[in-house]
């Protein structure tokens, strides 16, 4: 058995890891933190369903088991960080636009309204299932949200950023809080961002009205 237990952190992209890597590793300094970068949103991919989402997450954990020769008993927990993308909003919030999907705190503009509504319904159902999941293959599991997305929460910017722009903002953010864990926790726990209540209560909040488009997060619970 390894001296340090493993905390697996599932994120959507490399910029997510870059932004949060140093603060999570500092917080879990008595553990071995391993990031699992999906390179996309596993909760809304075409191949993802209510029936296979847990097995898909388990496959991601299996990938680091294989890479680092981890055993099942080496794992302490799985932390899954996901964007809400406004999926819990009502149909009337989704409006037609000319060429691409854009998020605002009170609406979603999209080229294909029907496709976006289908995406919202599917992803909302999958997130609902995941927030009620406490273990994946026997490993403690919790999913935390950023609304509407990580850039919105961390940088207070809601736009269609390029990969390079995301990388640059993540690097600046990481540099700002490197070695300043207490300052980061104060930031992420601020009432302007942090949804109050228990884990389940924060999810019930984000599932109502336009909260999944507004600037909200329950990531502060990771550090409690």
C-alpha positions in Angstrom: 0.0 0.0 0.0 1.3 3.5 -0.9 2.3 5.9 1.9 0.0 8.5 0.5 -3.6 8.0 -0.5 -4.6 9.2 -4.0 -7.1 12.0 -4.6 -8.2 11.8 -8.3 -9.5 15.1 -9.7 -11.6 14.9 -12.9 -11.6 18.1 -15.0 -12.8 19.0 -18.5 -9.6 20.6 -19.8 -5.9 21.3 -19.2 -6.7 25.0 -18.3 -8.8 23.7 -15.4 -5.9 21.7 -14.1 -3.6 24.6 -14.6 -5.9 27.0 -12.6 -6.7 24.7 -9.7 -3.7 22.3 -9.6 -1.5 24.2 -7.2 -4.2 25.0 -4.6 -5.6 21.5 -4.6 -2.2 19.9 -4.2 -1.4 22.3 -1.4 -4.7 21.5 0.3 -4.3 17.8 -0.1 -0.6 17.9 0.7 -0.9 14.7 2.7 -2.2 12.9 -0.3 -1.1 12.3 -3.9 -3.3 14.4 -6.3 -3.7 13.1 -9.8 -5.7 15.0 -12.4 -7.8 13.2 -15.0 -8.2 15.6 -17.9 -11.2 14.6 -20.1 -10.5 17.1 -22.9 -14.2 17.7 -23.2 -17.4 17.5 -21.2 -18.1 13.8 -20.3 -21.5 14.7 -19.1 -22.7 16.0 -22.5 -20.8 13.9 -25.0 -22.9 12.0 -27.6 -21.7 8.7 -26.3 -22.7 9.4 -22.7 -26.0 8.1 -21.3 -27.6 7.8 -17.9 -26.8 4.1 -18.1 -23.1 4.3 -18.9 -21.9 7.5 -17.1 -20.7 5.7 -14.0 -18.8 3.2 -16.1 -17.3 6.0 -18.2 -16.0 7.7 -15.0 -14.6 4.4 -13.8 -12.8 4.0 -17.0 -11.1 7.3 -16.5 -10.0 6.2 -13.0 -8.8 2.9 -14.5 -6.6 4.9 -16.9 -4.6 6.4 -14.0 -4.6 3.1 -12.2 -2.8 1.6 -15.2 -0.5 4.6 -15.7 0.7 4.8 -12.1 0.2 1.1 -11.0 -2.4 2.2 -8.4 -4.5 -0.4 -6.6 -8.1 0.1 -5.6 -7.1 0.6 -1.9 -4.7 3.4 -2.9 -7.6 5.8 -3.6 -9.0 8.2 -1.0 -11.6 10.0 -3.2 -12.7 11.2 -6.6 -13.4 14.9 -7.0 -15.2 15.7 -10.2 -15.4 19.4 -11.3 -18.0 20.2 -13.9 -19.5 23.2 -15.7 -23.3 23.6 -15.5 -23.6 25.4 -18.9 -27.0 26.7 -18.0 -28.6 23.2 -18.5 -31.1 23.5 -15.6 -32.8 26.6 -17.1 -36.3 26.6 -18.7 -36.9 26.3 -22.4 -37.8 30.0 -22.9 -34.3 31.0 -21.8 -32.8 29.3 -24.9 -33.0 31.7 -27.9 -32.0 31.5 -31.5 -28.8 33.2 -32.6 -26.9 33.3 -35.9 -23.9 31.0 -35.7 -22.8 29.7 -32.3 -23.8 29.1 -28.7 -23.2 31.9 -26.3 -24.0 32.1 -22.6 -25.4 35.1 -20.6 -26.6 35.2 -17.0 -30.2 35.3 -18.2 -30.2 33.4 -21.4 -28.5 31.0 -23.9 -28.2 32.1 -27.5 -27.6 29.2 -29.9 -27.7 28.4 -33.6 -29.8 25.3 -33.0 -32.4 25.7 -30.3 -33.7 22.2 -30.5 -30.3 20.6 -30.2 -29.3 22.8 -27.2 -32.6 21.9 -25.5 -31.8 18.2 -26.0 -28.3 18.8 -24.7 -29.6 20.6 -21.6 -32.2 17.9 -20.8 -29.6 15.0 -21.2 -26.8 16.7 -19.3 -29.2 17.9 -16.5 -30.3 14.3 -16.0 -26.8 13.0 -15.9 -25.7 15.7 -13.4 -28.7 14.8 -11.3 -27.6 11.2 -11.3 -23.9 12.1 -10.5 -24.8 14.4 -7.6 -26.6 11.5 -6.0 -23.7 9.1 -6.5 -21.5 8.7 -3.5 -19.1 6.0 -4.7 -17.6 4.9 -8.1 -16.4 1.3 -7.9 -16.1 1.6 -4.2 -14.2 4.9 -4.2 -15.8 8.0 -2.5 -17.1 10.3 -5.2 -18.5 13.8 -5.3 -19.1 16.2 -8.2 -18.8 20.0 -7.8 -20.1 22.7 -10.1 -19.0 25.9 -11.7 -21.7 28.1 -13.2 -22.0 28.8 -15.9 -18.4 27.6 -16.3 -15.0 27.7 -14.6 -14.0 30.9 -16.4 -17.2 32.6 -15.2 -16.5 31.6 -11.6 -12.7 32.1 -11.3 -12.3 35.2 -13.6 -15.8 36.7 -13.7 -15.7 36.5 -17.5 -18.5 34.9 -19.5 -17.5 34.6 -23.2 -16.4 32.1 -25.9 -12.7 31.9 -25.1 -10.1 30.3 -27.3 -7.9 27.5 -25.8 -5.0 29.9 -25.6 -7.0 32.5 -23.8 -8.2 29.9 -21.3 -4.6 28.8 -20.8 -3.3 32.4 -20.3 -6.0 33.2 -17.7 -5.4 29.9 -15.9 -1.7 30.5 -15.7 -2.3 34.0 -14.3 -4.8 32.7 -11.8 -2.5 29.9 -10.6 0.4 32.4 -10.2 -1.8 34.7 -8.1 -2.7 32.0 -5.6 0.4 29.8 -5.6 1.4 29.3 -2.0 -1.6 31.4 -0.9 -4.2 28.6 -0.2 -5.9 30.6 2.5 -6.5 33.5 0.1 -7.9 31.1 -2.5 -10.2 29.5 0.0 -11.4 33.0 1.1 -12.0 33.8 -2.6 -13.9 30.7 -3.5 -15.9 30.9 -0.2 -17.1 34.5 -0.8 -20.8 34.8 -0.8 -20.8 36.3 -4.3 -19.7 32.9 -5.6 -20.3 30.2 -3.0 -23.8 28.7 -2.8 -24.6 28.2 0.9 -25.8 25.0 2.5 -24.9 21.4 2.4 -23.7 19.6 -0.7 -27.2 18.5 -1.6 -28.7 21.9 -0.8 -26.2 23.6 -3.2 -27.2 21.3 -6.0 -30.9 21.9 -5.3 -30.2 25.6 -5.6 -28.3 25.4 -8.9 -31.1 23.3 -10.4 -33.6 26.1 -10.0 -34.5 29.2 -12.2 -31.4 30.7 -14.0 -28.9 29.8 -11.3 -27.0 27.5 -13.6 -26.2 30.5 -15.8 -25.4 32.9 -12.9 -22.0 33.0 -11.3 -22.2 30.3 -8.7 -20.1 27.4 -7.4 -19.9 24.9 -4.6 -16.2 24.2 -5.0 -15.7 25.7 -1.5 -17.0 22.5 -0.1 -13.9 20.7 -1.3 -11.9 22.7 1.2 -14.2 22.2 4.2 
